[in-house]
Amino acid sequence: MNLATYQYYAANNQTRCAGGITQSECITELTYALNNQLITAAAYNWGTANGYYPAVDRYNKIAAVCKCGCFEANTQVLVEGRDGFAEWVSAKNISQSTKLVALDENTTLSAPGFISQSIKAKTAGAERADLFVFALDNGRALKVTQNHGMLLADGRVVEAKTLGAGAEFVALDGATVRVTSISREPTMLDVYNFEVNADDKAGHFVAAEGVLVGDLAWQNQLARELGSIAVRR
């Protein structure tokens, strides 16, 4: 598969992507495909640089080209705590049995409601590319990988790498949280992501550093929806 075809698959063929794959597994899949002459060196280099790995089936055919992307290890994610109360926990300390506080898929951004959701898939692993660090006017900093799905105040979801200073996210009370600046930084820690058990795309949002952010589904199964309205304002 040459670079042009690989990029086309990345943009249009996400339906067969797995729910949870680590960053190191992403590189393993890319290397396997290259060594078995399933992709060209140009496709390998682009996939490594942009966070896209080939999903190779048992017949050595590429069924899809999927994304890698996650939260920095110490990102504060809202989870269901003891006795049902919500609490902020570092992404690295969230287990498969943890329930995340996720957006109720029947709600709106102007008056968001939340429910506890079990984790359908979890991913963790090393990240080679520098993280995107969003300094927010709520006093927090949100650190994510370049392909992470970010929910904007107008209800659209876009990749982290496409945003600039002035972008507007959504707080848990529906208020607008503005990005004051963006920087890049490397990490020696694993990065993490989670997919919640939601039935609709509007339910695949969790709370991180005080704002609503897309879960793992927005990097794989829902990638074709990027740029469209995901949640009503």
C-alpha positions as CSV (number, residue, x, y, z in Angstrom):
1,M,0.0,0.0,0.0
2,N,1.5,3.3,-1.1
3,L,1.3,6.6,0.9
4,A,-1.7,8.0,-1.0
5,T,-3.8,4.8,-0.5
6,Y,-2.7,4.6,3.2
7,Q,-3.8,8.2,3.8
8,Y,-7.1,7.5,2.0
9,Y,-7.8,4.5,4.3
10,A,-6.9,6.7,7.3
11,A,-9.5,9.2,6.4
12,N,-12.2,6.9,5.2
13,N,-11.9,3.4,6.6
14,Q,-12.2,3.3,10.4
15,T,-15.1,0.9,10.8
16,R,-13.0,-2.1,11.5
17,C,-10.6,-0.4,14.0
18,A,-10.0,-2.0,17.4
19,G,-11.3,-0.3,20.6
20,G,-8.0,-0.5,22.6
21,I,-4.5,-0.7,21.3
22,T,-1.4,0.7,23.0
23,Q,1.0,3.2,21.5
24,S,3.8,0.6,21.4
25,E,1.4,-1.8,19.6
26,C,0.8,0.9,17.1
27,I,4.5,1.0,16.2
28,T,4.6,-2.9,16.2
29,E,1.8,-3.0,13.7
30,L,3.4,-0.4,11.5
31,T,6.7,-2.3,11.6
32,Y,5.0,-5.6,10.9
33,A,3.3,-4.1,7.8
34,L,6.5,-2.6,6.6
35,N,8.6,-5.7,7.1
36,N,6.0,-7.8,5.2
37,Q,5.8,-5.3,2.4
38,L,2.2,-4.4,3.1
39,I,3.0,-0.7,3.2
40,T,5.7,1.4,1.7
41,A,8.4,3.2,3.7
42,A,6.7,6.5,2.9
43,A,3.4,5.1,4.4
44,Y,5.3,3.8,7.5
45,N,7.0,7.2,8.1
46,W,3.7,9.1,7.7
47,G,1.9,6.6,10.0
48,T,4.6,6.9,12.6
49,A,4.7,10.7,12.5
50,N,0.9,11.2,12.4
51,G,-0.3,8.3,14.7
52,Y,-2.0,5.9,12.2
53,Y,-1.4,2.2,12.3
54,P,-2.6,-0.5,9.8
55,A,-5.0,-3.1,11.1
56,V,-3.8,-6.3,9.4
57,D,-6.0,-9.4,9.3
58,R,-5.0,-13.0,9.5
59,Y,-4.7,-13.1,5.7
60,N,-2.1,-10.3,5.8
61,K,-4.5,-7.8,4.3
62,I,-5.0,-4.3,5.6
63,A,-8.6,-4.1,6.8
64,A,-8.4,-0.5,8.1
65,V,-6.0,2.3,9.0
66,C,-6.6,3.4,12.6
67,K,-5.5,6.1,15.0
68,C,-3.3,6.1,18.1
69,G,-3.9,8.9,20.6
70,C,-4.3,9.4,24.4
71,F,-4.1,11.4,27.6
72,E,-0.9,12.2,29.4
73,A,-0.4,10.0,32.4
74,N,-1.2,12.6,35.0
75,T,-4.3,14.1,33.3
76,Q,-7.1,14.4,35.8
77,V,-10.1,12.5,34.6
78,L,-13.5,12.5,36.3
79,V,-14.6,9.1,37.6
80,E,-17.3,7.6,39.8
81,G,-15.9,7.5,43.3
82,R,-17.0,5.9,46.5
83,D,-20.7,6.0,47.3
84,G,-21.4,7.3,43.8
85,F,-19.6,10.7,44.3
86,A,-17.5,12.0,41.4
87,E,-13.7,12.5,41.9
88,W,-10.8,13.5,39.8
89,V,-8.2,10.7,39.2
90,S,-5.0,10.6,37.2
91,A,-5.4,8.7,33.9
92,K,-2.6,6.3,34.9
93,N,-4.6,5.2,38.0
94,I,-7.8,4.3,36.2
95,S,-8.4,0.6,35.9
96,Q,-10.7,-1.4,33.6
97,S,-13.2,-1.7,36.4
98,T,-13.4,2.1,37.0
99,K,-16.6,3.9,35.9
100,L,-16.0,7.2,34.1
101,V,-18.3,10.2,34.3
102,A,-19.5,10.6,30.7
103,L,-21.8,13.0,28.9
104,D,-25.4,11.8,28.8
105,E,-26.1,11.2,25.1
106,N,-29.6,12.7,25.4
107,T,-28.4,16.1,26.8
108,T,-27.1,19.3,25.2
109,L,-23.9,21.4,25.6
110,S,-25.8,24.3,27.0
111,A,-27.1,22.3,29.9
112,P,-25.0,19.1,30.0
113,G,-26.0,16.1,32.0
114,F,-23.8,13.2,33.0
115,I,-24.0,9.5,33.8
116,S,-21.5,6.9,35.0
117,Q,-20.3,4.6,32.2
118,S,-18.2,1.4,32.4
119,I,-15.0,1.2,30.4
120,K,-15.4,-0.9,27.2
121,A,-11.7,-0.6,26.2
122,K,-8.6,0.9,27.7
123,T,-5.2,1.6,26.0
124,A,-1.8,2.6,27.4
125,G,1.7,2.8,26.0
126,A,4.6,5.0,25.0
127,E,4.3,8.1,22.8
128,R,7.1,9.2,20.5
129,A,5.6,12.5,19.3
130,D,5.5,15.6,21.5
131,L,2.2,16.1,23.3
132,F,-0.1,19.1,22.7
133,V,-0.4,21.1,25.9
134,F,-3.5,23.3,26.0
135,A,-3.3,26.1,28.6
136,L,-6.9,26.8,29.6
137,D,-8.5,29.8,31.2
138,N,-10.0,27.6,33.9
139,G,-6.4,27.5,35.3
140,R,-5.7,24.0,34.1
141,A,-3.5,22.5,31.4
142,L,-4.8,19.6,29.2
143,K,-2.1,17.4,27.7
144,V,-3.0,15.0,24.9
145,T,-1.6,13.3,21.8
146,Q,-1.9,14.9,18.4
147,N,-4.9,12.8,17.2
148,H,-7.0,13.1,20.3
149,G,-10.6,14.1,19.6
150,M,-11.4,17.5,21.1
151,L,-15.0,18.7,21.6
152,L,-15.4,22.3,20.7
153,A,-18.0,24.7,22.1
154,D,-20.0,24.6,18.8
155,G,-20.5,20.8,19.2
156,R,-17.9,19.7,16.7
157,V,-15.1,17.2,17.4
158,V,-11.6,17.9,15.8
159,E,-8.1,16.5,16.3
160,A,-5.9,18.2,18.8
161,K,-3.2,19.0,16.2
162,T,-5.7,21.2,14.2
163,L,-6.3,23.7,17.0
164,G,-4.8,27.0,17.8
165,A,-4.9,29.5,20.7
166,G,-8.4,30.9,21.1
167,A,-10.1,27.5,20.5
168,E,-13.1,27.1,22.8
169,F,-13.9,23.9,24.8
170,V,-16.9,23.1,27.0
171,A,-16.9,23.0,30.8
172,L,-19.0,20.6,32.8
173,D,-21.6,23.3,33.5
174,G,-21.8,24.2,29.8
175,A,-19.7,27.3,30.1
176,T,-17.0,28.1,27.5
177,V,-13.4,27.4,28.4
178,R,-10.9,29.2,26.1
179,V,-7.5,27.9,25.1
180,T,-5.0,30.7,26.1
181,S,-2.0,29.1,24.5
182,I,-0.7,25.9,23.0
183,S,2.8,24.3,23.5
184,R,4.4,21.0,22.8
185,E,6.3,18.8,25.2
186,P,7.7,15.3,25.2
187,T,6.8,12.7,27.7
188,M,8.7,9.7,29.1
189,L,5.5,8.3,30.7
190,D,2.9,6.1,29.1
191,V,-0.2,7.8,27.6
192,Y,-3.7,6.5,28.2
193,N,-7.2,6.5,26.7
194,F,-10.5,4.9,27.3
195,E,-13.7,4.0,25.5
196,V,-17.0,4.2,27.4
197,N,-20.0,1.9,26.9
198,A,-22.1,4.5,25.0
199,D,-24.6,3.7,22.3
200,D,-24.5,7.0,20.5
201,K,-21.7,9.3,19.4
202,A,-22.9,12.0,21.7
203,G,-22.2,9.8,24.7
204,H,-18.5,9.2,23.9
205,F,-17.2,12.2,25.9
206,V,-15.5,12.2,29.3
207,A,-14.3,15.0,31.5
208,A,-10.6,15.8,31.7
209,E,-9.1,18.8,33.4
210,G,-12.5,20.5,33.7
211,V,-13.6,20.1,30.1
212,L,-15.4,17.6,27.9
213,V,-13.1,15.5,25.7
214,G,-13.7,12.7,23.2
215,D,-13.0,9.2,24.2
216,L,-11.1,6.5,22.3
217,A,-14.0,5.9,19.9
218,W,-13.4,9.3,18.4
219,Q,-10.0,8.2,17.2
220,N,-11.2,4.9,15.7
221,Q,-14.9,4.0,15.0
222,L,-16.1,7.6,14.9
223,A,-13.2,9.1,13.0
224,R,-15.3,9.8,9.9
225,E,-17.5,12.0,12.0
226,L,-14.7,14.4,12.8
227,G,-15.6,18.0,11.9
228,S,-19.4,17.4,12.1
229,I,-21.7,18.4,14.9
230,A,-21.5,15.6,17.5
231,V,-23.5,17.2,20.3
232,R,-26.4,19.8,20.1
233,R,-25.7,23.1,21.6
